[in-house]
Amino acid sequence: MQGEFVSLRPIRGRDDYDLIALWSASDAGSYSSGSQVFMTGEAMEAFVAKHGLNYLMVVDRDGEPVGGVSWQQLAYPGSFEVGNVVGSSELWGLGYGVESVNLLLEFLFHQRNAHRIHLMTGLFNKQMVQIFLTGPIKTEGVLRDFFFLDGEYHDALVGSLLRDEYYAFLESLGTSPVDLVDRQDKLDARAMLNQRIPEIPACRPDDRSGGDRNESPTA
């Protein structure tokens, strides 16, 4: 998953978990989760496994880790909660966080058939609040006194993005998600099959809704 400034890659071992633990104990952890969390890389790896979290590292153009993104399935398949962190304050405001979240959304909607993405941020995180209020995310409400930081309580802003809203937003920008397999290869494969078994219904490569995939084809 490659963007203009950053890309996403899988975690490669304990060194990556050590970095995540370091970021969680820094100012970055306060902004991303509302508090600093102090644990070793080994403990972080165990925590991720225990709670069913999924992490990808965010790396810059030189392949150096600069942050991470996470997602976790909620009560129903297709419903995910996501999070992100940019590790160094020197990198904040450069677009790394926004682009890494966009890449994660593309992965979840376009490759994991996500229906709903849930997001939450504290009303002390100026950049994330701006993203909530100016992008495609739909603000759903405010959780009062949800975080405790710097000696006082802070509200949390809750929002979501649905599948059709995601694709509509990309269409409004004149762009589309990146396919892993070339579209023409898909059409050629279907054409090859239809030459041998003509009754197989035609594919619908432009159907992104996922809502009618279990319906029986009509004649």
Secondary structure as the mmCIF struct_conf table of DSSP 4:
data_model
#
loop_
_struct_conf.conf_type_id
_struct_conf.id
_struct_conf.beg_label_comp_id
_struct_conf.beg_label_asym_id
_struct_conf.beg_label_seq_id
_struct_conf.end_label_comp_id
_struct_conf.end_label_asym_id
_struct_conf.end_label_seq_id
STRN STRN1 GLN A 2 GLN A 2
BEND BEND1 GLU A 4 PHE A 5
STRN STRN2 SER A 7 PRO A 10
BEND BEND2 GLY A 13 GLY A 13
HELX_RH_AL_P HELX_RH_AL_P1 ARG A 14 SER A 24
TURN_TY1_P TURN_TY1_P1 ALA A 25 ALA A 25
BEND BEND3 SER A 26 SER A 26
HELX_RH_AL_P HELX_RH_AL_P2 ASP A 27 SER A 33
BEND BEND4 GLY A 34 SER A 35
HELX_RH_AL_P HELX_RH_AL_P3 GLY A 41 LYS A 50
TURN_TY1_P TURN_TY1_P2 HIS A 51 GLY A 52
STRN STRN3 ASN A 54 VAL A 59
TURN_TY1_P TURN_TY1_P3 ARG A 61 ASP A 62
BEND BEND5 GLY A 63 GLY A 63
STRN STRN4 PRO A 65 GLN A 73
BEND BEND6 ALA A 75 TYR A 76
TURN_TY1_P TURN_TY1_P4 PRO A 77 GLY A 78
STRN STRN5 SER A 79 VAL A 86
BEND BEND7 GLY A 87 GLY A 87
HELX_RH_3T_P HELX_RH_3T_P1 SER A 89 LEU A 91
TURN_TY1_P TURN_TY1_P5 TRP A 92 GLY A 93
BEND BEND8 LEU A 94 GLY A 95
HELX_RH_AL_P HELX_RH_AL_P4 TYR A 96 GLN A 111
BEND BEND9 ARG A 112 ARG A 112
BEND BEND10 HIS A 115 HIS A 115
STRN STRN6 ARG A 116 GLY A 122
TURN_TY1_P TURN_TY1_P6 LEU A 123 PHE A 124
HELX_RH_AL_P HELX_RH_AL_P5 LYS A 126 THR A 134
BEND BEND11 GLY A 135 PRO A 136
HELX_LH_PP_P HELX_LH_PP_P1 ILE A 137 ILE A 137
STRN STRN7 LYS A 138 LEU A 149
TURN_TY1_P TURN_TY1_P7 ASP A 150 GLY A 151
STRN STRN8 GLU A 152 LEU A 162
HELX_RH_AL_P HELX_RH_AL_P6 ARG A 163 SER A 172
TURN_TY1_P TURN_TY1_P8 LEU A 173 GLY A 174
HELX_LH_PP_P HELX_LH_PP_P2 PRO A 177 ASP A 179
BEND BEND12 LEU A 180 VAL A 181
HELX_RH_AL_P HELX_RH_AL_P7 ARG A 183 ARG A 196
TURN_TY1_P TURN_TY1_P9 PRO A 198 GLU A 199
BEND BEND13 ILE A 200 ILE A 200
HELX_LH_PP_P HELX_LH_PP_P3 PRO A 201 CYS A 203
TURN_TY1_P TURN_TY1_P10 PRO A 205 ASP A 206
TURN_TY1_P TURN_TY1_P11 GLY A 211 ASN A 214
BEND BEND14 GLU A 215 GLU A 215
HELX_LH_PP_P HELX_LH_PP_P4 SER A 216 THR A 218
#
